[in-house]
Amino acid sequence: MSSRKLVLGTILYPSGHHVAAWRHPSTQVDANIDVQHYIRAARDAEQAGFEIAFISDRLGVPNSRVEALRRVDEWSHGFEALTLAAAVATATRSIGIVATASTTFNEPYNLARQFASLDLISNGRIGWNIVTSSLVQESENFNPGPDFDHAARYARAAEFVDAAISLWQSWNLDGFVRDKASGVFFDEDTARAVDYQGKYFRSKGPLNVIPSRQGRPLLVQAGSSEAGKALAARTADVVFTAQPDIGSARGFYQDIKRLRTASGGNADDVLILPGIFPVIGETKSEAEDKYAALQDLIQPDVALSLLETYLGDVDLSGVDINGPLPELPVSNSIRSRQALLSDLARREGLSVGALARRIAGARGHWQVIGTAEEIAGQIEDWISGNAADGFMLLPPTFPQGQDDFIATVVPRLRERDLLHTGRDSGSLRERLGLPRPTPASPLPARNRA
């Protein structure tokens, strides 16, 4: 039995994480435009003891194949993430809400205001999933602006986060006295100018939205490239990562913890949450049948289009799908996922078509098919083996996939003493056991060379 507790989050997809989930008989075909669908999923996760409801987002439609686009239900075609986060936050009580927003086509002051406002609305339960927009289809929706090169995007992102944190720290929450008798609303030193000046951004400050009780929004980072890991190790509270097996997960886990320590931080103050795509049955055979039924719903052009996106927005139209994956140029977009999938194809000897089908569900994340007892045991192995601090659940279908996990796996995790009990209040940071930032605590140093 492990003495470590794990953190659980759930990804709020419309019909499920499998690319063909919307075609499954159990799913709601218009879930992507039904706000109550997301609210119900978040409330169910909250009641089960999950700490995070995660909202993904993109700034454009990723598919280049018209026929595939016509047939696929991607989360890109639903709500804008911060708008949805506000709706979910007001309809829940204790679960943290992590929303995705890009550093590539935003400004620190505006985004800092939006997240600070959401943090107040939710009473300290908001997190920011920091992404750099990576697809050409995203850049084409905006005026010419920032350099879209991978390294430049991450340099801009690092500065963006620095500026946002500086703005969030421009107020000392303890300085608000609100004394009607004296007429003093806040103490003299409560607000301070930021005077942020960088290569990409400038902002005088202070921010005109005060902090919530958790100090500032939780920072979540999902990049696993070298640049992404460097940003995560220096600034993130939580790292969401795609790791297909316990060996690669353990290496990534140790790398992030080491980098956090090297940057002057505390390794315990960054939580690593790999994605998990579980297909659950009363028997192993039943679970495999469930997975096969989903795989049978895959349309080849949709699977190939998804693969093109996750390989870094490449064009595979002239490639023999029955042959091996060709050598690809280093991606300027999803660099870490391209490497992960290329390695997977080589390791398992997968053709292009087979690889497309292989990732149609988990998309490079840990895919586990079996009984609830088997899955709980493997989760415990990851936690006790220093491969994860918890997991982001990627339900194959909604709501059934999440319901199955809550009904069958969660009780077994509690039996193994792997989940916290009774934590139904407090800010998101408090629930995760992370420290509340002080008003003017400095960032760990970063190499500006």
NUDREN-758158 format. One record per residue (C-alpha): residue number from 1; x, z, y. Coordinates in steps of 0.25 Angstrom, whole numbers, plus 2048, in hexadecimal, padded with zeros to 3 digits. Each point is the difference from the previous one (the first is absolute). Last residue first. Layout:
// residues N
site pos=NUM	c1=X	c3=Z	c2=Y .
...
***
This chain:
// residues 449
site pos=449	c1=853	c3=7A4	c2=88A .
site pos=448	c1=7F5	c3=809	c2=803 .
site pos=447	c1=803	c3=80A	c2=7F4 .
site pos=446	c1=7F5	c3=80A	c2=800 .
site pos=445	c1=800	c3=80F	c2=803 .
site pos=444	c1=7F5	c3=808	c2=7FB .
site pos=443	c1=7F5	c3=801	c2=80A .
site pos=442	c1=800	c3=80C	c2=80A .
site pos=441	c1=7F6	c3=80B	c2=800 .
site pos=440	c1=7F8	c3=7FF	c2=80D .
site pos=439	c1=7F2	c3=806	c2=7FD .
site pos=438	c1=804	c3=806	c2=7F2 .
site pos=437	c1=7FC	c3=7F8	c2=7F4 .
site pos=436	c1=7F7	c3=807	c2=7F7 .
site pos=435	c1=807	c3=802	c2=7F2 .
site pos=434	c1=7FB	c3=7F9	c2=7F4 .
site pos=433	c1=7F9	c3=807	c2=7F4 .
site pos=432	c1=7F6	c3=7F4	c2=7FE .
site pos=431	c1=7F4	c3=808	c2=804 .
site pos=430	c1=807	c3=806	c2=80C .
site pos=429	c1=804	c3=7F2	c2=804 .
site pos=428	c1=7F2	c3=7FB	c2=7FE .
site pos=427	c1=7FB	c3=80B	c2=809 .
site pos=426	c1=7F9	c3=80C	c2=7FA .
site pos=425	c1=7F4	c3=801	c2=7F6 .
site pos=424	c1=7FC	c3=7FD	c2=7F2 .
site pos=423	c1=80C	c3=805	c2=7F9 .
site pos=422	c1=7FA	c3=808	c2=7F5 .
site pos=421	c1=808	c3=7FA	c2=7F4 .
site pos=420	c1=80D	c3=7F9	c2=800 .
site pos=419	c1=802	c3=7F6	c2=7F5 .
site pos=418	c1=80B	c3=800	c2=7F4 .
site pos=417	c1=7FB	c3=80C	c2=7F9 .
site pos=416	c1=800	c3=7F8	c2=7F3 .
site pos=415	c1=7F1	c3=804	c2=7FF .
site pos=414	c1=7FE	c3=7FB	c2=80E .
site pos=413	c1=807	c3=7F2	c2=7FC .
site pos=412	c1=7F6	c3=800	c2=7F4 .
site pos=411	c1=7F4	c3=802	c2=80A .
site pos=410	c1=806	c3=7F5	c2=809 .
site pos=409	c1=801	c3=7F5	c2=7F4 .
site pos=408	c1=7F2	c3=800	c2=7FB .
site pos=407	c1=7F5	c3=801	c2=80B .
site pos=406	c1=809	c3=7FD	c2=80C .
site pos=405	c1=807	c3=7F4	c2=7F9 .
site pos=404	c1=7F3	c3=7FA	c2=7FB .
site pos=403	c1=7F9	c3=802	c2=80E .
site pos=402	c1=80C	c3=7F9	c2=806 .
site pos=401	c1=7FF	c3=7F4	c2=7F7 .
site pos=400	c1=7F1	c3=7FF	c2=800 .
site pos=399	c1=7FF	c3=800	c2=80F .
site pos=398	c1=806	c3=7F7	c2=802 .
site pos=397	c1=808	c3=7F8	c2=7F6 .
site pos=396	c1=80F	c3=800	c2=7FC .
site pos=395	c1=802	c3=80D	c2=808 .
site pos=394	c1=80D	c3=801	c2=807 .
site pos=393	c1=803	c3=80F	c2=801 .
site pos=392	c1=80B	c3=804	c2=809 .
site pos=391	c1=809	c3=809	c2=7F8 .
site pos=390	c1=807	c3=80E	c2=801 .
site pos=389	c1=80E	c3=805	c2=803 .
site pos=388	c1=806	c3=7F5	c2=7F7 .
site pos=387	c1=80C	c3=7FD	c2=7F7 .
site pos=386	c1=806	c3=80E	c2=7FF .
site pos=385	c1=7FE	c3=801	c2=7F1 .
site pos=384	c1=7F6	c3=80B	c2=801 .
site pos=383	c1=7F7	c3=7F7	c2=809 .
site pos=382	c1=802	c3=7F3	c2=7F8 .
site pos=381	c1=7FE	c3=807	c2=7F3 .
site pos=380	c1=7F4	c3=807	c2=805 .
site pos=379	c1=7FA	c3=7F3	c2=803 .
site pos=378	c1=803	c3=7FB	c2=7F2 .
site pos=377	c1=7F9	c3=80B	c2=7FA .
site pos=376	c1=7F3	c3=7FE	c2=809 .
site pos=375	c1=800	c3=7F2	c2=7FC .
site pos=374	c1=801	c3=803	c2=7F1 .
site pos=373	c1=7F5	c3=80A	c2=801 .
site pos=372	c1=7F7	c3=7F7	c2=808 .
site pos=371	c1=801	c3=7F6	c2=7F6 .
site pos=370	c1=808	c3=7F3	c2=801 .
site pos=369	c1=805	c3=7F5	c2=80A .
site pos=368	c1=80A	c3=803	c2=80A .
site pos=367	c1=805	c3=7F6	c2=80B .
site pos=366	c1=80A	c3=806	c2=80A .
site pos=365	c1=800	c3=7F7	c2=80C .
site pos=364	c1=805	c3=7F1	c2=800 .
site pos=363	c1=7F3	c3=7FA	c2=804 .
site pos=362	c1=7F8	c3=80A	c2=7F7 .
site pos=361	c1=7F5	c3=7F7	c2=7FD .
site pos=360	c1=803	c3=7F1	c2=802 .
site pos=359	c1=80F	c3=804	c2=7FD .
site pos=358	c1=800	c3=7FB	c2=7F2 .
site pos=357	c1=7F7	c3=7F4	c2=802 .
site pos=356	c1=80A	c3=7FA	c2=80B .
site pos=355	c1=80C	c3=804	c2=7F7 .
site pos=354	c1=7F9	c3=7F8	c2=7F4 .
site pos=353	c1=7FE	c3=7F4	c2=809 .
site pos=352	c1=80E	c3=800	c2=805 .
site pos=351	c1=806	c3=802	c2=7F2 .
site pos=350	c1=804	c3=80E	c2=7FC .
site pos=349	c1=80C	c3=804	c2=7F8 .
site pos=348	c1=7FE	c3=80F	c2=801 .
site pos=347	c1=80C	c3=803	c2=808 .
site pos=346	c1=801	c3=7F3	c2=808 .
site pos=345	c1=7F2	c3=801	c2=804 .
site pos=344	c1=801	c3=80F	c2=804 .
site pos=343	c1=80D	c3=7FD	c2=808 .
site pos=342	c1=7F9	c3=7F6	c2=808 .
site pos=341	c1=7F4	c3=809	c2=802 .
site pos=340	c1=809	c3=80B	c2=805 .
site pos=339	c1=808	c3=7F7	c2=809 .
site pos=338	c1=7F4	c3=7FA	c2=806 .
site pos=337	c1=7FA	c3=80D	c2=802 .
site pos=336	c1=80C	c3=805	c2=808 .
site pos=335	c1=801	c3=7F4	c2=809 .
site pos=334	c1=7F1	c3=800	c2=804 .
site pos=333	c1=802	c3=7F7	c2=80C .
site pos=332	c1=80D	c3=7F8	c2=803 .
site pos=331	c1=802	c3=7FE	c2=7F1 .
site pos=330	c1=80E	c3=7FC	c2=7FB .
site pos=329	c1=7FF	c3=7F2	c2=7FB .
site pos=328	c1=7FA	c3=7FF	c2=7F2 .
site pos=327	c1=806	c3=7FC	c2=7F3 .
site pos=326	c1=7F5	c3=7FA	c2=7F7 .
site pos=325	c1=7F7	c3=809	c2=7F8 .
site pos=324	c1=800	c3=7FB	c2=7F2 .
site pos=323	c1=7F7	c3=7F4	c2=7FA .
site pos=322	c1=7F2	c3=800	c2=7FD .
site pos=321	c1=7FC	c3=800	c2=80E .
site pos=320	c1=808	c3=7F4	c2=803 .
site pos=319	c1=803	c3=801	c2=80F .
site pos=318	c1=7FB	c3=7F6	c2=80A .
site pos=317	c1=7F6	c3=809	c2=806 .
site pos=316	c1=808	c3=80C	c2=800 .
site pos=315	c1=801	c3=802	c2=80F .
site pos=314	c1=806	c3=80D	c2=805 .
site pos=313	c1=7FA	c3=80B	c2=808 .
site pos=312	c1=809	c3=80B	c2=7FC .
site pos=311	c1=7FF	c3=801	c2=7F1 .
site pos=310	c1=7F4	c3=808	c2=802 .
site pos=309	c1=7F9	c3=7F5	c2=807 .
site pos=308	c1=803	c3=7F5	c2=7F6 .
site pos=307	c1=7FC	c3=809	c2=7F5 .
site pos=306	c1=7F2	c3=802	c2=806 .
site pos=305	c1=7FF	c3=7F1	c2=802 .
site pos=304	c1=803	c3=7FE	c2=7F1 .
site pos=303	c1=7F6	c3=80B	c2=7FC .
site pos=302	c1=7F5	c3=7F9	c2=808 .
site pos=301	c1=804	c3=7F2	c2=7FB .
site pos=300	c1=7FF	c3=805	c2=7F2 .
site pos=299	c1=7F2	c3=807	c2=801 .
site pos=298	c1=801	c3=80E	c2=7FA .
site pos=297	c1=7F3	c3=805	c2=7FA .
site pos=296	c1=806	c3=800	c2=7F2 .
site pos=295	c1=80A	c3=80A	c2=805 .
site pos=294	c1=7F5	c3=80A	c2=803 .
site pos=293	c1=7FB	c3=7FF	c2=7F2 .
site pos=292	c1=80E	c3=802	c2=7FB .
site pos=291	c1=802	c3=80D	c2=808 .
site pos=290	c1=7F3	c3=806	c2=7FA .
site pos=289	c1=804	c3=7FB	c2=7F2 .
site pos=288	c1=80D	c3=807	c2=802 .
site pos=287	c1=7FA	c3=80D	c2=804 .
site pos=286	c1=7F6	c3=7FF	c2=7F4 .
site pos=285	c1=80C	c3=7FE	c2=7F6 .
site pos=284	c1=808	c3=80C	c2=806 .
site pos=283	c1=7F4	c3=809	c2=7FE .
site pos=282	c1=7F6	c3=807	c2=809 .
site pos=281	c1=804	c3=7F5	c2=80A .
site pos=280	c1=808	c3=800	c2=80D .
site pos=279	c1=806	c3=7F5	c2=808 .
site pos=278	c1=80A	c3=806	c2=80A .
site pos=277	c1=807	c3=7F9	c2=80B .
site pos=276	c1=809	c3=80B	c2=806 .
site pos=275	c1=807	c3=7FE	c2=80E .
site pos=274	c1=80D	c3=808	c2=803 .
site pos=273	c1=7FF	c3=80C	c2=809 .
site pos=272	c1=80D	c3=806	c2=805 .
site pos=271	c1=7FF	c3=80C	c2=809 .
site pos=270	c1=809	c3=803	c2=80B .
site pos=269	c1=802	c3=80E	c2=805 .
site pos=268	c1=807	c3=805	c2=7F4 .
site pos=267	c1=80C	c3=7F7	c2=803 .
site pos=266	c1=802	c3=808	c2=80D .
site pos=265	c1=806	c3=7F7	c2=80B .
site pos=264	c1=80E	c3=7FD	c2=806 .
site pos=263	c1=800	c3=7F1	c2=7FD .
site pos=262	c1=808	c3=803	c2=7F3 .
site pos=261	c1=7F6	c3=809	c2=7FB .
site pos=260	c1=7F5	c3=7F6	c2=802 .
site pos=259	c1=809	c3=7F5	c2=7FA .
site pos=258	c1=802	c3=809	c2=7F3 .
site pos=257	c1=7F1	c3=802	c2=7FF .
site pos=256	c1=7FD	c3=7F1	c2=801 .
site pos=255	c1=80A	c3=7FC	c2=7F6 .
site pos=254	c1=7FC	c3=80B	c2=7F6 .
site pos=253	c1=7F2	c3=7FB	c2=800 .
site pos=252	c1=804	c3=7F2	c2=7FF .
site pos=251	c1=809	c3=802	c2=7F4 .
site pos=250	c1=7F5	c3=809	c2=7FA .
site pos=249	c1=7F5	c3=7F5	c2=802 .
site pos=248	c1=809	c3=7F5	c2=7FA .
site pos=247	c1=801	c3=808	c2=7F3 .
site pos=246	c1=7F2	c3=805	c2=800 .
site pos=245	c1=7FA	c3=7F2	c2=800 .
site pos=244	c1=7FA	c3=7F5	c2=809 .
site pos=243	c1=803	c3=806	c2=80E .
site pos=242	c1=7F8	c3=7FC	c2=80C .
site pos=241	c1=802	c3=80A	c2=80B .
site pos=240	c1=7F9	c3=809	c2=80A .
site pos=239	c1=809	c3=809	c2=807 .
site pos=238	c1=7FB	c3=80D	c2=807 .
site pos=237	c1=805	c3=808	c2=80C .
site pos=236	c1=808	c3=7F4	c2=805 .
site pos=235	c1=80A	c3=800	c2=80B .
site pos=234	c1=80E	c3=7FF	c2=7FC .
site pos=233	c1=7FF	c3=7FD	c2=7F1 .
site pos=232	c1=7F4	c3=7F6	c2=802 .
site pos=231	c1=808	c3=7F8	c2=80A .
site pos=230	c1=80C	c3=7FF	c2=7F7 .
site pos=229	c1=7F7	c3=7FD	c2=7F4 .
site pos=228	c1=7FA	c3=7F5	c2=808 .
site pos=227	c1=80D	c3=7FA	c2=804 .
site pos=226	c1=805	c3=800	c2=7F2 .
site pos=225	c1=7F3	c3=7FA	c2=7FB .
site pos=224	c1=7F6	c3=80A	c2=7FB .
site pos=223	c1=7F6	c3=800	c2=80B .
site pos=222	c1=7F4	c3=809	c2=7FF .
site pos=221	c1=801	c3=80A	c2=80B .
site pos=220	c1=7F6	c3=80B	c2=803 .
site pos=219	c1=801	c3=808	c2=80D .
site pos=218	c1=7F6	c3=80C	c2=801 .
site pos=217	c1=7FA	c3=800	c2=80E .
site pos=216	c1=806	c3=80A	c2=80A .
site pos=215	c1=7FF	c3=80F	c2=802 .
site pos=214	c1=7F7	c3=804	c2=7F5 .
site pos=213	c1=7F7	c3=807	c2=809 .
site pos=212	c1=7FD	c3=7F3	c2=808 .
site pos=211	c1=809	c3=7FB	c2=80B .
site pos=210	c1=7FB	c3=7FC	c2=80E .
site pos=209	c1=7FC	c3=7F2	c2=804 .
site pos=208	c1=805	c3=7FB	c2=80D .
site pos=207	c1=80E	c3=7FE	c2=7FB .
site pos=206	c1=80B	c3=805	c2=80A .
site pos=205	c1=805	c3=7F6	c2=801 .
site pos=204	c1=80B	c3=7F7	c2=806 .
site pos=203	c1=7FF	c3=7F5	c2=7F6 .
site pos=202	c1=80B	c3=7F5	c2=7FC .
site pos=201	c1=800	c3=7F7	c2=7F4 .
site pos=200	c1=809	c3=7F6	c2=7F9 .
site pos=199	c1=80E	c3=803	c2=804 .
site pos=198	c1=7FD	c3=80F	c2=803 .
site pos=197	c1=7FC	c3=808	c2=80C .
site pos=196	c1=7F7	c3=80C	c2=7FE .
site pos=195	c1=7FE	c3=808	c2=80D .
site pos=194	c1=7F8	c3=80B	c2=7F8 .
site pos=193	c1=7FA	c3=808	c2=80B .
site pos=192	c1=7FC	c3=80E	c2=7FD .
site pos=191	c1=7F3	c3=808	c2=7FE .
site pos=190	c1=7FE	c3=80E	c2=7FD .
site pos=189	c1=80B	c3=805	c2=80A .
site pos=188	c1=7F7	c3=805	c2=80B .
site pos=187	c1=7F6	c3=806	c2=7F7 .
site pos=186	c1=7F2	c3=7FA	c2=7FD .
site pos=185	c1=7F2	c3=801	c2=805 .
site pos=184	c1=803	c3=80A	c2=80B .
site pos=183	c1=7F4	c3=803	c2=809 .
site pos=182	c1=803	c3=80E	c2=800 .
site pos=181	c1=7F2	c3=805	c2=7FB .
site pos=180	c1=7FE	c3=7F3	c2=7F8 .
site pos=179	c1=80C	c3=802	c2=7F7 .
site pos=178	c1=803	c3=7F4	c2=7F8 .
site pos=177	c1=80D	c3=805	c2=7FA .
site pos=176	c1=805	c3=7F3	c2=7FB .
site pos=175	c1=80F	c3=803	c2=7FE .
site pos=174	c1=800	c3=802	c2=7F1 .
site pos=173	c1=7FD	c3=7F1	c2=7FE .
site pos=172	c1=80D	c3=7FC	c2=806 .
site pos=171	c1=7FF	c3=7F2	c2=805 .
site pos=170	c1=80A	c3=7F4	c2=801 .
site pos=169	c1=803	c3=801	c2=7F1 .
site pos=168	c1=7F5	c3=7F6	c2=7FD .
site pos=167	c1=807	c3=7F7	c2=80A .
site pos=166	c1=80E	c3=802	c2=7FA .
site pos=165	c1=7FA	c3=7FE	c2=7F2 .
site pos=164	c1=7FB	c3=7F2	c2=804 .
site pos=163	c1=80D	c3=7FC	c2=807 .
site pos=162	c1=808	c3=803	c2=7F4 .
site pos=161	c1=7F6	c3=7F9	c2=7F7 .
site pos=160	c1=801	c3=7F4	c2=808 .
site pos=159	c1=80F	c3=800	c2=800 .
site pos=158	c1=800	c3=800	c2=7F1 .
site pos=157	c1=7F6	c3=7F5	c2=7FF .
site pos=156	c1=808	c3=7F7	c2=80A .
site pos=155	c1=80C	c3=802	c2=7F7 .
site pos=154	c1=7F7	c3=7FD	c2=7F4 .
site pos=153	c1=7FB	c3=7F4	c2=806 .
site pos=152	c1=80D	c3=7FB	c2=804 .
site pos=151	c1=806	c3=802	c2=7F2 .
site pos=150	c1=7F5	c3=7F8	c2=7FA .
site pos=149	c1=800	c3=7F4	c2=80A .
site pos=148	c1=7F2	c3=7FF	c2=808 .
site pos=147	c1=807	c3=802	c2=80E .
site pos=146	c1=7F5	c3=805	c2=809 .
site pos=145	c1=7F7	c3=7F8	c2=809 .
site pos=144	c1=7F9	c3=7F3	c2=7FE .
site pos=143	c1=7F1	c3=802	c2=803 .
site pos=142	c1=7F9	c3=806	c2=7F4 .
site pos=141	c1=7F8	c3=7FB	c2=7F4 .
site pos=140	c1=80B	c3=7F7	c2=7FB .
site pos=139	c1=809	c3=80D	c2=7FD .
site pos=138	c1=7F6	c3=804	c2=7F6 .
site pos=137	c1=7FF	c3=7F3	c2=7F8 .
site pos=136	c1=80F	c3=800	c2=800 .
site pos=135	c1=800	c3=80D	c2=7F8 .
site pos=134	c1=808	c3=80C	c2=802 .
site pos=133	c1=7FA	c3=80A	c2=80A .
site pos=132	c1=808	c3=80C	c2=800 .
site pos=131	c1=7F9	c3=80C	c2=7FA .
site pos=130	c1=7FF	c3=80F	c2=804 .
site pos=129	c1=7F4	c3=807	c2=7F8 .
site pos=128	c1=7FC	c3=80A	c2=80B .
site pos=127	c1=7FA	c3=80D	c2=7FC .
site pos=126	c1=7F3	c3=807	c2=804 .
site pos=125	c1=7FB	c3=80E	c2=7FC .
site pos=124	c1=802	c3=809	c2=80C .
site pos=123	c1=7F2	c3=803	c2=804 .
site pos=122	c1=7FA	c3=7F2	c2=7FD .
site pos=121	c1=7FC	c3=7FC	c2=80E .
site pos=120	c1=80D	c3=806	c2=805 .
site pos=119	c1=809	c3=7F8	c2=7F7 .
site pos=118	c1=7F8	c3=7F4	c2=803 .
site pos=117	c1=803	c3=802	c2=80E .
site pos=116	c1=80F	c3=802	c2=7FE .
site pos=115	c1=7FF	c3=7F3	c2=7F7 .
site pos=114	c1=7FA	c3=7F8	c2=80B .
site pos=113	c1=809	c3=806	c2=80B .
site pos=112	c1=80D	c3=7FD	c2=7F8 .
site pos=111	c1=7FB	c3=7F2	c2=7FD .
site pos=110	c1=7FE	c3=7FD	c2=80F .
site pos=109	c1=80D	c3=806	c2=804 .
site pos=108	c1=809	c3=7FB	c2=7F5 .
site pos=107	c1=7FB	c3=7F1	c2=802 .
site pos=106	c1=7FB	c3=7F7	c2=7F5 .
site pos=105	c1=803	c3=7F3	c2=7F9 .
site pos=104	c1=80C	c3=803	c2=7F8 .
site pos=103	c1=7FE	c3=810	c2=7FE .
site pos=102	c1=7F4	c3=7FD	c2=7F7 .
site pos=101	c1=7F5	c3=80A	c2=7FD .
site pos=100	c1=7FB	c3=806	c2=7F3 .
site pos=99	c1=7F7	c3=80C	c2=7FF .
site pos=98	c1=802	c3=80D	c2=7F9 .
site pos=97	c1=7F4	c3=809	c2=7FF .
site pos=96	c1=803	c3=80E	c2=7FB .
site pos=95	c1=7F5	c3=807	c2=7F8 .
site pos=94	c1=7F9	c3=80C	c2=806 .
site pos=93	c1=7F3	c3=7FE	c2=806 .
site pos=92	c1=7FB	c3=7F2	c2=7FE .
site pos=91	c1=7F6	c3=7F7	c2=808 .
site pos=90	c1=807	c3=801	c2=80D .
site pos=89	c1=80D	c3=7FC	c2=7FA .
site pos=88	c1=7FA	c3=7F4	c2=7F8 .
site pos=87	c1=7FA	c3=7FA	c2=80D .
site pos=86	c1=80C	c3=802	c2=808 .
site pos=85	c1=809	c3=7FA	c2=7F5 .
site pos=84	c1=7F7	c3=7F4	c2=7FF .
site pos=83	c1=803	c3=7FD	c2=80F .
site pos=82	c1=80F	c3=803	c2=7FE .
site pos=81	c1=801	c3=7F6	c2=7F4 .
site pos=80	c1=7F9	c3=7F4	c2=805 .
site pos=79	c1=7F4	c3=7FD	c2=7F6 .
site pos=78	c1=7FF	c3=7F6	c2=7F5 .
site pos=77	c1=806	c3=7F2	c2=7FD .
site pos=76	c1=80F	c3=805	c2=7FE .
site pos=75	c1=7FB	c3=809	c2=7F5 .
site pos=74	c1=800	c3=7F3	c2=7F7 .
site pos=73	c1=7F4	c3=7FA	c2=7FA .
site pos=72	c1=805	c3=7F3	c2=7FA .
site pos=71	c1=7F8	c3=7F3	c2=7FD .
site pos=70	c1=801	c3=7F8	c2=80D .
site pos=69	c1=80E	c3=805	c2=802 .
site pos=68	c1=804	c3=7FA	c2=7F3 .
site pos=67	c1=7FA	c3=7F3	c2=803 .
site pos=66	c1=807	c3=800	c2=80E .
site pos=65	c1=80D	c3=803	c2=7FB .
site pos=64	c1=808	c3=807	c2=80B .
site pos=63	c1=7FC	c3=80E	c2=7FD .
site pos=62	c1=804	c3=80B	c2=809 .
site pos=61	c1=7F4	c3=801	c2=80A .
site pos=60	c1=805	c3=807	c2=80D .
site pos=59	c1=804	c3=80D	c2=806 .
site pos=58	c1=800	c3=808	c2=7F3 .
site pos=57	c1=7FA	c3=80E	c2=7FC .
site pos=56	c1=800	c3=80B	c2=7F6 .
site pos=55	c1=7F9	c3=80D	c2=801 .
site pos=54	c1=805	c3=80C	c2=7F8 .
site pos=53	c1=7F7	c3=80C	c2=7FD .
site pos=52	c1=80A	c3=80C	c2=7FE .
site pos=51	c1=800	c3=80E	c2=7FB .
site pos=50	c1=7F7	c3=7FE	c2=7F3 .
site pos=49	c1=7F9	c3=80D	c2=7FB .
site pos=48	c1=7F5	c3=7FA	c2=7F9 .
site pos=47	c1=7F6	c3=802	c2=80B .
site pos=46	c1=809	c3=7F9	c2=809 .
site pos=45	c1=801	c3=7F4	c2=7F7 .
site pos=44	c1=7F1	c3=7FF	c2=7FF .
site pos=43	c1=7FF	c3=801	c2=80F .
site pos=42	c1=80A	c3=7F5	c2=802 .
site pos=41	c1=7F9	c3=7F7	c2=7F6 .
site pos=40	c1=7F2	c3=803	c2=806 .
site pos=39	c1=805	c3=7FD	c2=80E .
site pos=38	c1=807	c3=7F3	c2=7FC .
site pos=37	c1=7F3	c3=7FB	c2=7FA .
site pos=36	c1=7F8	c3=805	c2=80C .
site pos=35	c1=808	c3=7F7	c2=809 .
site pos=34	c1=7FA	c3=7F4	c2=7F9 .
site pos=33	c1=807	c3=7F3	c2=804 .
site pos=32	c1=80B	c3=7FF	c2=7F5 .
site pos=31	c1=7F6	c3=806	c2=7F6 .
site pos=30	c1=7F8	c3=7F3	c2=800 .
site pos=29	c1=801	c3=7FC	c2=7F1 .
site pos=28	c1=7FE	c3=80F	c2=7FC .
site pos=27	c1=808	c3=802	c2=7F3 .
site pos=26	c1=7FB	c3=803	c2=7F2 .
site pos=25	c1=7FE	c3=7F1	c2=7FB .
site pos=24	c1=80E	c3=7FD	c2=803 .
site pos=23	c1=802	c3=7F4	c2=809 .
site pos=22	c1=805	c3=808	c2=80C .
site pos=21	c1=80A	c3=806	c2=7F7 .
site pos=20	c1=807	c3=7F3	c2=7FE .
site pos=19	c1=80D	c3=803	c2=808 .
site pos=18	c1=800	c3=80E	c2=7FA .
site pos=17	c1=801	c3=80A	c2=80B .
site pos=16	c1=7F2	c3=803	c2=800 .
site pos=15	c1=7F3	c3=7FC	c2=807 .
site pos=14	c1=802	c3=803	c2=80E .
site pos=13	c1=80E	c3=807	c2=800 .
site pos=12	c1=801	c3=80F	c2=804 .
site pos=11	c1=80E	c3=803	c2=7FB .
site pos=10	c1=7FF	c3=80E	c2=7FA .
site pos=9	c1=80A	c3=80C	c2=802 .
site pos=8	c1=804	c3=80B	c2=7F7 .
site pos=7	c1=80C	c3=80A	c2=802 .
site pos=6	c1=806	c3=807	c2=7F5 .
site pos=5	c1=804	c3=80E	c2=7FD .
site pos=4	c1=80D	c3=804	c2=7F9 .
site pos=3	c1=800	c3=80B	c2=7F6 .
site pos=2	c1=7FF	c3=7F6	c2=7F5 .
site pos=1	c1=7FB	c3=804	c2=7F2 .
***
